[in-house]
Amino acid sequence: MEEQIIGWIYEAAEKVKAGLGEALKVDQKSGRTDLVTNVDKAVQEFIVNKINVFDPDAKILGEENGQDQTRIDKGRVFVIDPIDGTLNFVMQQENFCIMIAVYEEGIGQLGFIYDVMRDELLWGGPRVGKVFYNREELAIPENKYLNQGLMGMNAGLYREDRYHAQAIAKESMGIRVLGCAGLDFIAILKGTQIGYMSLLSPWDYAAGTIMMKQLGMTFQGAHGQPLAFNTREFFIGGTCATMAQIQAFDQ
């Protein structure tokens, strides 16, 4: 299965790159900074068609095309974010990812995050027992404390000081605002960030959390609750040492 998905991702990436420039059509969803493009929709449709041929019984949870309400707890479910970081895609033409996750009976089996313009693919999970950076096995990152590394953060959370964001930022070596959940997960998995906090939808965190768990890292929703997988919600995750320190802020 993993080889088929990798092939779909590389094909999808070529479609994404071909969609840049004059062919790109941009619409707003909830506001001027919440964008969707013809490329988002086309790429999700392309991946869904591949899945339907590969496994006609599989279900789809995806950001676009009205497929955003599927439950993940029954059967095999593919979770798709065709372009994570659409605002970056439109405004910068870089710093965006394609993300796919596979869940079986609610358990994450495989996650894939592809930084299209840098040609970096992070993938793995329980099905393969490892996490890979392209084709090389990724080492488990050092279990660093909050004051030993950089923290990825949503700008709004920091500005409004929600969920102790400013105290967490002050304790860390600094924060980074990348505007793309996939890039923050890549940084955590590679060990260049010790954590990430944001407001995310299931397709934003589905792939990354599978790989974080495989590498012994942890994550949660607000106030220690499990992630709901059915709405946009607070997410925080990182190394175990970092998460233990962050949890102390709630006490």
N, C-alpha and C positions, 0 to 999 in steps of 0.2 A: 504493500500500500504506500509506504513512504516514498518509494521511487516514482510512483505515478504522481503523487502530490507535488514532489519537487519539479517534475516535468511540467505540470500545469502552471506552477508558479513562474517558471522561467518563460513559458509561453505568454502568460498574462503580463509579465513585465515588459515584453516587447510591445504588446498592445498599449500598455500605459505610455511608454516612451513615444510610440507613434501618435498618441493622442495629444501630445504637447504641441503648442503653437496654434496655428489658425484653426485646427480641427477642434480645439477645446471649447466647449460650451458650458457656462457656469450659471447655476441657479442658486437661490437662497432657500434654506429650509426654515429655521426658526428666526433667522436674523442675518445681518450683513456679514457676520463672522462665522456663520454656520452654513457652509457651502456644500453643494453637491454638483458633480459634473457629469456630462454624458459618459465620461471614461469610467467613473465609479460604477455606474449602472451597467455599462457594457462588460466590464471586467467581472463583476459579480455574476452576470448572466453566463459569461463564458465558463467560469469555474463551476457554476451550478450544472450546466450542461455536461461538463466532464464528469461530475459526481453522479449525475443521473445515469449515465452510461456505465460507469464503474460499479455503482451499487444503487439500483433503482429503488430499494427499500429505505435508503438513508434519508434522514430529515435534514433540513437546512435552517440554521439560524444566521441571518446576515443583516448587515446594516441597511442595505438598499432593497428596492423592489418589493416592499411589503412583506419581507420575511423576518421581521424583527421580534416576533412574539413566540417563536418555537421554544418549547421546553427541552432541556437537555437530559432529563432523567430517565428517558425510556428509549431503547433502541440505540442505533448509531446516529450521531448528530455531527454534522460538519458546521463549524462556526467560522464565518467568513467576514473579514474586513477587507474589501477590495483595494481601497486606498486609505490607509490610516495616516492622518495628517493632511487632509484635503486642502486646508488653507495654505499649508506649506507648499503643496503640489501646485496650487494655482499661483501663489505669490512668489515662491522661490524656485520652483521647478526642481527641487531636491528636498531632502529631509522628510521623506514619506516612506511608508512600508506597505507591503502586501502581507496579510496575516491569515492563516488557516489553522484551525484546531480540530481535533477529532475526539469526541467523547462517546463512550459506550456505557449505557446504563448509568449515566451521570458521572462517570469516572474519566478524567482526562487521560488519553493514551498517547497522543502526538500533538506537538505544537510546532508551527513554522512561522518565522518572522523574516521577511526579506527586505533589506534596504536596497531598493531598486537601483538608485544612481551610484551607490558604492559597491554594488555586487557582493553584499554580505548576507549570507543565509545562516540563521541560527535555527536549528531544528533538533527534535528529539523528544524523549519522554519514556514512560514505562514500557511501551511496546518494543523499543529498541534498547532500553536500559541505560541510555547515555544521552548526552547533548553534544551536538556537533556544531562547529564553526566552519561553514562550507563542508568539507569532507574530513576535517580533522577533529578528533574528539576534544571537547572543551574541558579543561581542568576545573575542578571545583574552586570557586573564588575564595580568597582568604576571608575568614569570618571577622570582619572589621567592625569596630564600634562606631557610633555616630560621629564622634570627634576625629575619626581617622579617614573620612571620605566625603565625597560629594553626594548631595541629595537631590534627586529629580523632583520637581514640584510644579503644580499648576499655579499659574500667576494669580488667578482669582483667589485661590485658597490663601496664598501668602498675603495678598493685598488686604483681604478681609480678616486675616488672622483666624481662620477656621481650623478646628481640630489641632490647635496648638502649633500651627504652621510656623509662626515667627520664632517661637521658642526652639522648635526643632531645627530651623534654619540656623539660628544663632549657635546652637550646640555643634552643628556639623562644620565641615571645612568650607562649606559654601553650597549654594543651590544652583541648579541648572534648569532652565525652562526651555524645553526642546520643541514643544508643540506637537509631539507625536509620541503616543504611548509606546509604539513599537521600538522607537529609538531608545527610550528610557529602559525598556526591558532588555534590549541588547546590551546597554551599558551595564546593567546589573549582572547579567549573565557573564559578561566578559570581565567583570570585576573593576570597572572604571567608575562605577557609582555604587554606593552602599545601600541605596534605597530609592523609593519613588512614592509620592503621594499625589492623588489627583481625583477628579470626578470622572468615572469611566462607565461605559456600557459593556455588556458581556463580550462583544466582539473585540473590544479594546484590550481586555485582560485575559481572554480564554487561552490563547496560545502561550503567552508569557508566563502565566501561573503554572502551567504544566511543566515547563522547563525549569522554573524556579524551584518547584517542589522536587524535581528530579535531582537538582544540585544541592538539596538540603536547606533551601531558604524558605522563608515563611511569608504569609500575607494574610490580610483580613479586611473586613469592612469596618464601618463605624463602631467604635467602642468594643472592638474584639469580636463582633458578629461575623459569621461566615458570609461570603459573597452570595448575593441572591440570584444572580444570573437572569434577572427578569426586568431590570430597570437600570437607569443611570444612577450610580451610587458612589459613595466615598470608597476609595481604595488606598491601602497603604501596604507596602511590602518591602522586604530587604533581607539583609543578612540576619541571622538569629540574634547576634549581639546587638545590632542596631535596633531591631524590633523590640527586644527586651527593654532597652532604654526608652524607646518611644512609648511603650505601654505604661511606663512609670508616670508619664505626664497625666494620665487619666486617673491616677490614684490620689 
